[in-house]
Amino acid sequence: RDRRLLVNIALQPPVPHLSQQPTSNKFEAFSAHQRRAMYTMKSCLLTLAVALSAPRSTAAFSPSLTLGSSRLPTGGVQRRSMHTSPALRMSYDPDARIKELGIDLPKVAAAAANYVPYIVSGNYVYVAGQIPVLNGEIQFKGTVPKDKTMDIAYQSARLCGLNIIAQVKDACGGDLKRVKKVVKLVGFVNSEDTFTDQPKVINGASDLMVEVFGDAGRHARSAVGVNVLPLGVTTEVEAIVEIFP
């Protein structure tokens, strides 16, 4: 209805140009400035009516700008998504991969103090710091490199990673296919003052996540050297993991 009204208004006889107006017509009562304004208004209404009557162009309402062969999003620079698609979730089986690697997950470790082993909040599992314990027995104690070489400390961090996976599996009701992304690991290494290769030690946990979960196991990380850890263990690792509902 609004479009028809605009068209009807726009199709009314236009105000003649000032040089063409007889001195005795009805527009004589208006000043030259007013007549120019009326003429301009009718021209704008006609243009608007034509625009509203025309079909919308998909290019005009495209969310992207096209420059040559490159499309630049108006909302910012495109970035590679870090999420694993549902299709990959269905085709990739972490449990099968664990069997293929010959890994036996440890039993879920109970909390050693006034806390819980993990919390599920929304679509995230927050796993408390896991120490190198295997079925209730601590496997690695001591500082690096005085008491444990870097290679042995790597295995200690890997065992921490296995305990993380065991906790996540428990949080997912036994279905590791629900893991969408290993978001972050924070690793602590019981270190002598001069030791600075903590990242290489915590690779023991990081490498395990990629081996088991593939690209979904690639994560952000912190590797921190400390002068002591609870119970004298060599390493401790905590995690944040995103899961499918």
C-alpha positions in Angstrom: 0.0 0.0 0.0 2.8 2.4 0.8 4.5 1.7 -2.5 1.2 2.4 -4.4 0.8 5.7 -2.5 4.3 6.8 -3.4 3.8 5.9 -7.0 0.5 7.9 -7.1 2.1 10.9 -5.6 5.1 10.7 -7.9 3.0 10.4 -11.0 1.1 13.6 -10.3 1.9 16.3 -12.9 5.3 17.7 -12.0 5.7 21.3 -11.1 6.8 23.0 -14.3 10.2 24.6 -14.5 10.2 28.2 -13.4 11.0 29.3 -16.9 7.9 27.4 -18.3 5.4 28.6 -15.7 2.7 31.1 -16.7 2.6 34.0 -14.4 -1.1 33.4 -13.7 -0.9 29.7 -12.5 -1.6 28.5 -9.0 2.1 28.2 -8.2 2.6 31.9 -8.6 1.7 32.2 -4.9 4.9 30.3 -3.9 8.3 31.8 -3.9 10.9 30.6 -6.4 12.7 28.8 -3.6 9.5 27.0 -2.5 8.8 25.9 -6.1 12.3 24.5 -6.5 11.9 22.5 -3.3 8.5 21.1 -4.4 10.0 20.1 -7.8 13.0 18.4 -6.0 10.7 16.5 -3.6 8.5 15.1 -6.4 11.6 13.9 -8.3 12.9 12.1 -5.1 9.5 10.5 -4.6 9.5 9.2 -8.2 13.0 7.8 -7.7 12.0 6.1 -4.4 8.8 4.6 -6.0 10.8 3.1 -8.8 13.4 1.7 -6.3 10.7 0.1 -4.1 9.0 -1.4 -7.1 12.2 -3.1 -8.4 13.1 -6.6 -7.1 15.9 -6.6 -4.5 19.3 -7.5 -5.8 21.1 -10.3 -3.9 24.3 -8.5 -4.5 23.0 -5.3 -2.9 22.2 -7.2 0.3 25.3 -9.5 0.3 27.1 -9.6 3.7 30.5 -9.6 1.9 32.3 -7.2 -0.4 33.6 -8.5 -3.7 37.0 -7.2 -4.8 38.1 -9.0 -8.0 38.2 -12.7 -7.2 38.5 -12.2 -3.4 35.6 -11.9 -1.0 36.2 -9.9 2.1 33.7 -10.3 4.9 32.4 -7.0 6.2 32.4 -8.3 9.8 36.2 -8.8 9.9 38.9 -11.2 8.9 38.0 -14.8 8.4 39.8 -17.3 10.7 40.1 -21.0 10.6 37.6 -22.6 12.9 39.0 -24.6 15.8 35.8 -26.7 16.2 35.4 -30.3 15.1 32.3 -30.8 13.0 29.5 -33.2 14.0 30.4 -35.3 11.0 34.0 -35.8 12.2 32.7 -36.6 15.6 30.6 -39.5 14.2 33.4 -40.9 12.0 36.3 -40.6 14.5 36.3 -43.0 17.4 38.8 -42.1 20.2 38.1 -45.4 22.0 39.1 -47.3 18.9 42.2 -45.2 18.6 43.1 -46.0 22.3 42.8 -49.7 21.5 44.9 -49.3 18.4 47.6 -47.6 20.4 47.6 -50.4 22.9 46.6 -48.1 25.8 44.8 -49.2 28.9 43.2 -46.2 30.6 43.8 -46.1 34.3 40.9 -46.3 36.8 39.3 -42.9 37.5 41.4 -41.4 40.3 39.5 -40.2 43.4 40.1 -36.7 44.7 42.9 -36.5 47.3 41.4 -33.6 49.3 38.3 -31.4 49.5 37.5 -31.1 45.8 36.0 -33.1 42.9 38.0 -34.7 40.1 36.0 -32.8 37.4 33.1 -30.4 37.0 30.8 -30.3 33.9 29.5 -26.8 33.3 27.5 -26.3 30.1 29.4 -28.0 27.3 32.7 -27.9 29.1 34.5 -30.4 31.4 37.0 -28.8 33.9 39.4 -31.5 35.0 41.2 -31.0 38.3 45.0 -31.4 38.3 45.9 -35.0 37.6 49.1 -36.5 39.0 51.1 -39.5 37.7 49.1 -42.2 39.5 48.2 -45.6 38.1 45.3 -47.4 39.8 46.0 -45.8 43.1 49.8 -45.9 43.1 52.1 -42.9 42.3 54.5 -43.8 39.6 56.8 -40.8 39.3 58.3 -38.7 42.1 61.2 -36.3 42.3 62.5 -33.2 40.6 63.8 -32.7 37.0 66.5 -33.3 36.1 68.1 -34.2 39.5 65.8 -37.2 40.4 64.2 -37.8 37.0 65.5 -37.3 33.5 63.5 -35.2 31.0 62.5 -38.4 29.2 61.2 -40.0 32.3 59.4 -36.7 33.2 57.8 -36.9 29.7 56.3 -40.3 30.6 55.1 -38.8 33.9 53.2 -36.1 32.0 51.8 -38.7 29.6 50.4 -40.6 32.6 48.8 -37.4 33.8 47.2 -37.1 30.4 45.9 -40.7 30.6 44.2 -39.8 33.9 42.7 -36.7 32.3 41.2 -38.8 29.5 39.8 -41.3 32.1 38.1 -38.4 33.9 36.7 -37.0 30.7 35.4 -40.4 29.7 33.7 -40.7 33.0 32.2 -37.2 32.6 30.9 -38.2 29.1 29.1 -41.3 30.4 31.8 -43.6 28.9 31.5 -42.1 25.3 34.6 -40.3 24.2 32.9 -39.5 20.9 31.3 -36.7 22.8 34.6 -34.9 23.0 34.5 -31.9 20.7 37.8 -30.2 21.5 40.6 -30.3 24.0 40.6 -26.6 24.7 43.5 -26.2 27.2 46.1 -28.0 29.3 48.0 -26.5 32.2 51.1 -28.5 33.2 53.3 -28.2 36.2 56.8 -29.7 36.4 58.7 -30.3 39.7 61.9 -28.6 38.6 65.3 -27.6 39.8 66.1 -23.9 39.6 68.2 -24.2 36.5 65.8 -26.4 34.5 63.9 -24.6 31.7 62.6 -27.3 29.4 59.2 -27.6 31.1 57.4 -27.4 27.7 59.2 -30.5 26.4 58.1 -32.4 29.6 54.5 -31.4 29.2 54.6 -32.5 25.6 54.0 -36.0 27.1 50.4 -35.0 27.8 50.0 -32.8 24.7 51.2 -35.5 22.3 48.8 -38.0 23.9 45.8 -35.7 23.3 46.7 -35.4 19.6 47.3 -39.2 19.3 43.9 -40.0 20.8 41.7 -37.2 19.5 43.4 -36.1 16.3 42.9 -32.5 15.4 40.3 -32.2 18.2 43.2 -32.8 20.6 45.2 -29.7 19.6 45.0 -27.2 22.4 46.2 -24.1 24.0 48.7 -24.7 26.9 50.8 -23.5 29.7 53.9 -25.3 31.0 55.1 -24.1 34.4 58.1 -25.0 36.5 57.6 -25.2 40.3 59.9 -26.1 43.2 57.6 -28.7 44.6 54.3 -30.5 43.8 51.8 -32.4 46.1 53.1 -35.7 47.4 56.4 -35.0 45.7 55.2 -36.0 42.2 57.2 -35.1 39.1 54.3 -33.6 37.1 50.7 -32.5 37.4 48.3 -31.5 34.5 44.8 -30.0 34.5 42.5 -29.6 31.5 39.5 -27.9 30.0 37.6 -30.0 27.4 34.6 -29.0 25.3 32.0 -31.7 24.7 28.9 -32.2 22.6 25.6 -32.1 24.5 
